[in-house]
Amino acid sequence: MLVREDVPAETHQLNERAHRLIPAGCLSYSKGDDQFPQNAPQFIDRAEGCYAYDVTGRRFLDWGMGLRTVMLGHAYPPVLAAVQAQLSKGSNFTRPSVLEGDLAERFAALIPCAEMVKFAKNGSDVTSAAIRLARAFTGRDYVACCGDGSFFSHDDWFIGTTACNAGVPRRVQELTLRFPYNDLPALERLVQEHPGQIAAVILEAMTTVPPAAGYLAGVRALTRREGAVLIFDEMITGFRWDLRGAQTYFHVTPDVATFGKALANGFALSAIAGRRDIMEAGGLHHTRERVYLLSSTHGSETHALAAALTTLREIEEQEVVSHIWAVGAALQHGFNHAVHEAGLDGFVAMEGFPCSPLIVCRDRKRNASPPFRTLFLQEMAARGVLIPYLAPSLAHTESEVAATLEASGEALQVYRQALEDGWERHLNGPAVQPVFRRFNHAQ
């Protein structure tokens, strides 16, 4: 357990209780103590718009937005009103609610690949369902997944490919093959090494770097030629790159796609959507072998479905996508200008697409550096900005961009000093660690 000595005793007690009763002290590893600097808020009490308040009352400008789930703003009134209206009618029934069909119809009208759709509660549910569906549809066992930093599922088929694979049988690990992003020849070699054996190719349309010219179209052509199911994980890209998904933005339609994160503006809901002939294998109106595609008791909670319907409407009517691209672009331009002014070109940068930028921190040798990243996060938190990653929302405006750039300018001066005399003299606590590591501490 990480001890944070700059917070009140009562917060220490909350942290100690959390670690005593909850493995890792939280419900998502991405929210763990090892992912944040020592002075970051340990517990969030409430949030509104793009601001979060910890249990001591400190206010933070929030760019993480609930692991990118909140695209309209925390406690967004129209979404809350829709949720409250449904809760007064009951939240879960013995038979389907009409809202399931309403949202499915809306989804099918938006997403190019969505001839059929089914809902669940989290991303791992639907990505694992997509893999099972592809294996059943093709009669093959192997899965090829992009290995460049994407998180696809907490289930064995994916976790077995990571450094944190304890508990996953080796035989299961061997069924998932990894390939690098933007390297079509590498994927072609995998296919050649496993002819007629790959059930699915799963990847995010993009993560931190844009697809090279022709890359996604090449993956599409390859999977079609080889009879493999192409799956796009749109947990992050869905609705953020384009209301109709990254598949619309990049003009490449997969066979199946999975969605979550911003779908219901923070309420728990995910979706798997795809071609009818593939998806129907999990239905009742066919004579093929039955596929247990997905069955989720809480996937049909009416308040989450209502939240999603309202969220999709608001994204369209409020032109949220263009807004977050503009906010991200202004922040990215201003930040990189501040980096240049501080003489830190090559050491710090805000990269990626404006709708989902990321901050890269490097050491004196210009290698990616967790300690320097932690130092930057520490200095931003000290100035009231929570920025583990960047998820622009409708709630972020020019004012928040300006405040962030002002804090960044000051944080970069500390960064520059640390390059000269060592980060050890400036970092107040341990450095952040990768989630996927074999041991908690170096062996």
VMD Tcl script that draws the C-alpha trace (Angstrom):
set ca {
  {0.00 0.00 0.00}
  {1.29 3.45 -0.91}
  {1.31 5.91 1.99}
  {0.60 9.53 1.20}
  {1.86 11.78 3.95}
  {0.43 15.05 2.63}
  {-3.22 14.19 3.25}
  {-5.30 14.25 6.45}
  {-5.34 11.29 8.84}
  {-8.98 10.55 8.01}
  {-8.03 10.03 4.36}
  {-5.24 7.68 5.41}
  {-7.84 5.72 7.33}
  {-10.09 5.51 4.30}
  {-7.16 4.31 2.21}
  {-6.13 1.72 4.78}
  {-9.71 0.42 4.96}
  {-9.94 0.22 1.17}
  {-6.74 -1.83 0.89}
  {-7.75 -4.06 3.80}
  {-11.08 -4.97 2.20}
  {-10.60 -4.48 -1.58}
  {-7.72 -5.99 -3.56}
  {-5.71 -3.02 -4.90}
  {-7.94 -0.71 -2.89}
  {-10.26 0.10 -5.80}
  {-12.48 -1.53 -8.40}
  {-10.42 -0.64 -11.46}
  {-6.65 -1.02 -11.61}
  {-6.55 2.22 -13.59}
  {-7.72 4.07 -10.47}
  {-5.11 2.51 -8.18}
  {-2.57 4.26 -5.98}
  {0.21 3.07 -8.29}
  {-1.26 5.05 -11.20}
  {-1.15 8.51 -9.60}
  {1.33 10.81 -7.87}
  {1.28 11.02 -4.10}
  {-0.55 14.35 -3.98}
  {-3.43 13.32 -6.27}
  {-6.88 13.03 -4.68}
  {-7.23 9.58 -3.14}
  {-11.03 9.49 -3.13}
  {-13.52 11.54 -5.14}
  {-16.58 12.64 -3.21}
  {-18.52 14.29 -6.05}
  {-18.11 15.74 -9.52}
  {-19.97 18.27 -11.62}
  {-19.26 19.41 -15.16}
  {-15.51 18.96 -15.57}
  {-14.60 19.45 -11.91}
  {-14.12 16.80 -9.22}
  {-14.01 17.26 -5.45}
  {-12.13 14.98 -3.08}
  {-13.24 14.01 0.42}
  {-11.34 16.95 1.92}
  {-13.21 19.43 -0.30}
  {-10.33 20.16 -2.69}
  {-11.47 20.96 -6.23}
  {-9.69 19.58 -9.29}
  {-10.11 20.38 -12.95}
  {-10.76 16.89 -14.29}
  {-9.43 15.73 -17.66}
  {-9.71 11.99 -16.95}
  {-13.53 12.16 -16.85}
  {-14.16 8.79 -15.24}
  {-11.75 6.74 -17.37}
  {-13.13 8.53 -20.46}
  {-16.73 7.50 -19.73}
  {-18.10 11.03 -19.28}
  {-18.31 12.90 -22.58}
  {-21.02 15.44 -21.73}
  {-19.90 16.36 -18.22}
  {-20.34 14.93 -14.75}
  {-23.93 14.96 -13.45}
  {-25.19 16.23 -16.83}
  {-28.79 17.41 -16.15}
  {-30.62 15.95 -19.20}
  {-29.06 12.53 -18.60}
  {-29.88 12.65 -14.90}
  {-33.48 13.61 -15.71}
  {-33.84 10.64 -18.07}
  {-32.37 8.30 -15.46}
  {-34.62 9.60 -12.69}
  {-37.70 9.25 -14.88}
  {-36.89 5.58 -15.50}
  {-35.99 4.81 -11.89}
  {-39.49 5.83 -10.82}
  {-40.81 3.03 -13.05}
  {-38.41 0.37 -11.79}
  {-34.95 -0.42 -13.10}
  {-35.04 -4.12 -14.07}
  {-37.88 -6.36 -15.21}
  {-38.67 -10.04 -15.75}
  {-39.10 -9.51 -19.50}
  {-37.44 -7.00 -21.87}
  {-38.27 -3.31 -21.71}
  {-39.22 -1.30 -24.79}
  {-36.08 0.76 -24.23}
  {-33.92 -2.17 -25.36}
  {-35.49 -2.01 -28.81}
  {-35.43 1.79 -28.84}
  {-31.69 1.89 -28.19}
  {-30.98 -0.99 -30.58}
  {-32.86 0.85 -33.31}
  {-30.93 4.05 -32.64}
  {-27.65 2.14 -32.63}
  {-28.39 0.40 -35.91}
  {-29.21 3.75 -37.50}
  {-25.87 5.22 -36.38}
  {-23.18 2.54 -36.63}
  {-22.35 1.19 -40.12}
  {-21.68 -2.41 -39.04}
  {-24.67 -2.59 -36.67}
  {-27.29 -4.80 -38.30}
  {-27.91 -6.33 -34.88}
  {-26.81 -5.22 -31.42}
  {-26.84 -6.49 -27.84}
  {-26.11 -4.60 -24.62}
  {-24.19 -5.44 -21.44}
  {-22.54 -3.56 -18.59}
  {-18.80 -3.35 -19.34}
  {-16.33 -3.57 -22.16}
  {-14.86 -6.95 -21.25}
  {-18.32 -8.51 -21.51}
  {-18.78 -7.52 -25.11}
  {-15.24 -7.97 -26.41}
  {-15.14 -11.50 -25.01}
  {-18.58 -12.15 -26.48}
  {-17.25 -10.96 -29.84}
  {-14.33 -13.41 -29.64}
  {-16.62 -16.31 -28.71}
  {-18.98 -15.39 -31.52}
  {-16.15 -15.23 -34.07}
  {-14.82 -18.62 -33.00}
  {-18.24 -20.19 -33.30}
  {-18.96 -18.51 -36.63}
  {-15.65 -19.57 -38.21}
  {-15.06 -22.86 -36.41}
  {-11.51 -21.70 -35.64}
  {-9.60 -21.29 -32.38}
  {-6.89 -18.65 -32.81}
  {-7.36 -14.94 -32.21}
  {-5.01 -12.21 -33.46}
  {-5.05 -9.07 -31.31}
  {-3.13 -5.85 -31.71}
  {-0.46 -5.77 -29.04}
  {0.35 -2.06 -28.95}
  {-0.99 -0.86 -25.63}
  {-4.66 -1.74 -26.09}
  {-6.72 -3.28 -23.29}
  {-9.36 -5.60 -24.70}
  {-10.73 -7.64 -21.79}
  {-10.14 -8.92 -18.28}
  {-10.85 -12.43 -19.56}
  {-8.22 -15.11 -20.11}
  {-8.03 -14.88 -23.90}
  {-6.50 -11.39 -23.58}
  {-4.97 -11.22 -20.08}
  {-2.97 -14.30 -20.98}
  {-1.05 -12.19 -23.52}
  {0.10 -9.64 -20.91}
  {2.84 -9.65 -18.29}
  {0.10 -9.98 -15.67}
  {-0.97 -13.46 -16.82}
  {-0.84 -15.38 -13.54}
  {-3.72 -17.84 -13.37}
  {-4.19 -18.15 -17.13}
  {-3.43 -21.67 -18.45}
  {-0.60 -21.78 -20.98}
  {-2.83 -23.56 -23.48}
  {-5.20 -20.61 -23.37}
  {-2.35 -18.12 -23.72}
  {-1.15 -19.86 -26.87}
  {-4.47 -19.33 -28.65}
  {-4.08 -15.54 -28.79}
  {-1.48 -14.13 -31.18}
  {-0.21 -10.56 -31.01}
  {0.72 -8.23 -33.85}
  {1.96 -4.61 -33.88}
  {-0.22 -1.75 -35.03}
  {0.43 -0.22 -38.45}
  {2.44 -3.26 -39.56}
  {0.30 -5.05 -42.13}
  {3.11 -7.44 -43.19}
  {3.37 -8.66 -39.56}
  {-0.32 -9.54 -39.56}
  {0.04 -11.21 -42.95}
  {2.87 -13.35 -41.53}
  {0.65 -14.45 -38.64}
  {-2.02 -15.50 -41.10}
  {0.53 -17.40 -43.18}
  {1.87 -19.16 -40.08}
  {-1.67 -20.20 -39.07}
  {-3.46 -20.79 -42.38}
  {-7.21 -21.17 -42.02}
  {-6.93 -21.12 -38.21}
  {-7.53 -17.50 -37.18}
  {-11.10 -16.83 -36.12}
  {-10.82 -13.11 -35.45}
  {-8.57 -10.10 -35.77}
  {-9.32 -7.53 -33.07}
  {-7.86 -4.04 -32.78}
  {-8.68 -0.45 -31.99}
  {-8.95 1.60 -35.16}
  {-6.28 3.79 -33.57}
  {-4.77 4.37 -30.16}
  {-1.87 6.81 -29.81}
  {-0.84 7.06 -33.46}
  {-3.00 7.41 -36.58}
  {-3.29 4.51 -39.00}
  {-0.81 4.59 -41.85}
  {-2.26 5.17 -45.30}
  {-4.12 2.04 -46.38}
  {-3.47 0.14 -43.13}
  {-7.05 -0.33 -41.92}
  {-8.28 -1.00 -45.44}
  {-5.50 -3.57 -45.77}
  {-6.54 -5.31 -42.54}
  {-10.12 -5.31 -43.80}
  {-9.11 -6.88 -47.12}
  {-6.89 -9.46 -45.42}
  {-9.55 -10.66 -42.99}
  {-12.13 -10.83 -45.75}
  {-9.79 -12.87 -47.92}
  {-8.85 -15.23 -45.10}
  {-12.37 -15.65 -43.73}
  {-11.54 -14.16 -40.31}
  {-13.96 -11.90 -38.46}
  {-12.70 -8.31 -38.18}
  {-13.55 -6.78 -34.79}
  {-13.06 -3.11 -33.94}
  {-12.84 -2.31 -30.24}
  {-14.49 1.13 -30.14}
  {-14.55 1.56 -26.37}
  {-12.55 4.76 -26.65}
  {-13.00 5.77 -30.29}
  {-16.76 5.21 -30.35}
  {-18.65 8.55 -30.33}
  {-15.43 10.48 -29.61}
  {-13.89 10.37 -33.10}
  {-17.32 10.50 -34.71}
  {-20.89 10.00 -33.50}
  {-21.00 7.03 -35.88}
  {-17.74 5.58 -34.64}
  {-14.15 5.45 -35.83}
  {-15.33 3.05 -38.52}
  {-17.12 6.03 -40.06}
  {-14.23 8.41 -39.45}
  {-11.74 6.07 -41.14}
  {-14.19 4.70 -43.74}
  {-13.58 1.04 -42.86}
  {-16.46 -1.14 -41.72}
  {-15.63 -4.14 -39.52}
  {-17.75 -7.27 -39.19}
  {-18.30 -6.68 -35.47}
  {-17.61 -3.73 -33.17}
  {-17.78 -3.22 -29.43}
  {-18.65 -0.02 -27.59}
  {-18.79 1.31 -24.03}
  {-17.10 4.17 -22.14}
  {-18.98 7.31 -23.25}
  {-22.08 5.45 -24.47}
  {-24.15 6.38 -21.40}
  {-22.14 9.32 -20.01}
  {-20.78 7.41 -17.04}
  {-23.62 4.96 -16.47}
  {-22.70 1.31 -16.95}
  {-23.52 0.15 -20.46}
  {-21.65 -1.51 -23.31}
  {-22.65 -2.89 -26.69}
  {-21.66 -5.46 -29.28}
  {-22.89 -4.76 -32.81}
  {-22.29 -6.45 -36.11}
  {-23.37 -8.21 -39.25}
  {-26.69 -10.02 -39.00}
  {-25.37 -13.38 -40.21}
  {-22.72 -13.34 -37.47}
  {-24.78 -11.86 -34.65}
  {-27.81 -14.08 -35.29}
  {-25.69 -17.09 -34.30}
  {-26.39 -15.91 -30.75}
  {-30.13 -15.66 -31.41}
  {-33.10 -18.01 -31.60}
  {-34.07 -17.95 -35.27}
  {-31.59 -20.31 -36.90}
  {-30.89 -24.04 -37.10}
  {-27.12 -23.85 -36.54}
  {-25.34 -24.82 -33.33}
  {-26.45 -22.50 -30.54}
  {-23.96 -19.82 -29.41}
  {-24.16 -18.46 -25.89}
  {-23.34 -14.97 -27.10}
  {-24.12 -12.80 -24.10}
  {-26.56 -12.90 -21.20}
  {-26.46 -10.08 -18.68}
  {-28.94 -9.71 -15.85}
  {-28.08 -6.07 -15.40}
  {-27.50 -5.27 -19.06}
  {-31.18 -4.41 -19.36}
  {-31.32 -1.89 -16.50}
  {-33.67 0.74 -17.84}
  {-31.95 3.76 -16.34}
  {-28.69 2.95 -18.17}
  {-30.55 2.43 -21.46}
  {-32.33 5.76 -20.97}
  {-28.98 7.40 -20.18}
  {-27.56 6.08 -23.45}
  {-30.50 7.24 -25.54}
  {-30.23 10.71 -24.04}
  {-26.44 10.78 -24.36}
  {-26.53 9.90 -28.06}
  {-29.19 12.56 -28.63}
  {-27.20 15.20 -26.79}
  {-23.97 14.33 -28.61}
  {-25.75 14.93 -31.89}
  {-27.86 17.97 -30.97}
  {-25.11 19.78 -29.03}
  {-22.49 18.98 -31.71}
  {-20.32 17.49 -28.99}
  {-17.86 15.77 -31.32}
  {-16.83 19.01 -33.05}
  {-16.62 20.71 -29.64}
  {-14.24 18.17 -28.11}
  {-12.07 18.20 -31.24}
  {-11.83 22.00 -30.97}
  {-11.08 21.93 -27.22}
  {-8.48 19.23 -27.68}
  {-6.84 21.06 -30.57}
  {-6.59 24.30 -28.57}
  {-5.11 22.47 -25.60}
  {-2.69 20.49 -27.75}
  {-1.47 23.56 -29.63}
  {-1.09 25.64 -26.48}
  {0.67 22.88 -24.57}
  {3.19 22.11 -27.28}
  {3.86 25.83 -27.64}
  {4.55 26.01 -23.89}
  {6.88 23.02 -24.23}
  {8.79 24.83 -26.95}
  {8.97 28.03 -24.91}
  {10.36 26.05 -21.97}
  {13.06 24.53 -24.16}
  {11.68 21.02 -23.66}
  {11.14 19.91 -27.25}
  {11.82 16.19 -27.43}
  {11.26 15.70 -23.72}
  {7.54 16.45 -23.33}
  {4.77 16.52 -25.91}
  {1.03 16.28 -26.27}
  {0.50 13.80 -29.08}
  {-2.40 11.86 -30.63}
  {-5.64 13.13 -32.12}
  {-7.18 16.27 -30.57}
  {-10.33 14.40 -29.50}
  {-8.20 12.11 -27.32}
  {-4.67 13.51 -26.89}
  {-1.99 12.10 -24.62}
  {1.02 13.51 -22.83}
  {4.40 11.86 -23.43}
  {7.19 12.40 -20.88}
  {10.83 11.51 -21.52}
  {14.05 11.56 -19.51}
  {17.45 13.09 -20.35}
  {18.14 10.25 -22.78}
  {14.73 10.90 -24.38}
  {13.36 7.56 -23.29}
  {9.78 7.25 -22.01}
  {10.00 7.85 -18.27}
  {7.45 6.88 -15.59}
  {9.26 9.01 -12.96}
  {9.14 12.12 -15.15}
  {5.52 11.42 -16.03}
  {4.74 11.13 -12.33}
  {6.55 14.39 -11.66}
  {4.49 16.19 -14.28}
  {1.24 14.73 -12.89}
  {2.36 15.74 -9.39}
  {2.98 19.34 -10.38}
  {-0.35 19.53 -12.20}
  {-2.21 18.06 -9.20}
  {-0.48 20.61 -6.96}
  {-2.09 23.26 -9.16}
  {-5.54 21.67 -9.06}
  {-5.47 19.80 -12.38}
  {-6.14 16.05 -12.54}
  {-4.71 14.92 -15.86}
  {-3.76 11.21 -15.91}
  {-4.92 11.28 -19.51}
  {-7.04 13.62 -21.61}
  {-10.71 13.13 -22.40}
  {-12.14 16.47 -23.56}
  {-15.86 16.80 -22.89}
  {-18.70 19.18 -23.61}
  {-18.10 20.68 -20.15}
  {-14.54 21.75 -21.00}
  {-14.36 25.26 -22.42}
  {-11.76 27.89 -23.30}
  {-11.57 28.75 -19.61}
  {-10.48 25.23 -18.64}
  {-7.98 25.15 -21.50}
  {-6.48 28.43 -20.30}
  {-6.28 27.23 -16.69}
  {-4.62 24.00 -17.78}
  {-2.07 25.81 -19.92}
  {-1.21 28.16 -17.06}
  {-0.66 25.20 -14.73}
  {1.31 23.38 -17.44}
  {3.66 26.31 -17.91}
  {4.59 26.20 -14.23}
  {4.83 22.39 -14.15}
  {7.15 22.41 -17.15}
  {9.58 24.67 -15.33}
  {9.85 22.06 -12.57}
  {10.28 19.39 -15.23}
  {13.11 21.34 -16.81}
  {14.85 21.72 -13.47}
  {14.47 17.98 -12.82}
  {16.19 17.22 -16.11}
  {19.16 19.18 -14.83}
  {19.45 17.89 -11.28}
  {17.44 14.64 -11.31}
  {13.77 13.82 -10.77}
  {14.62 12.26 -7.39}
  {15.03 15.74 -5.91}
  {11.56 16.82 -6.98}
  {9.28 13.79 -6.85}
  {7.44 13.45 -3.54}
  {6.62 9.74 -3.55}
  {6.92 6.67 -5.77}
  {6.69 6.77 -9.55}
  {3.62 5.45 -11.32}
  {3.83 1.85 -12.53}
  {2.41 0.02 -15.55}
  {-0.78 -1.88 -14.76}
  {0.51 -4.92 -16.63}
  {3.60 -6.00 -14.70}
  {4.53 -9.43 -13.40}
  {5.25 -8.33 -9.82}
  {4.12 -5.38 -7.73}
  {7.74 -4.53 -6.95}
  {11.02 -5.27 -8.70}
  {12.30 -8.77 -7.91}
}
mol new
graphics top color blue
foreach p $ca { graphics top sphere $p radius 0.5 }
foreach p [lrange $ca 0 end-1] q [lrange $ca 1 end] { graphics top cylinder $p $q radius 0.2 }
display resetview
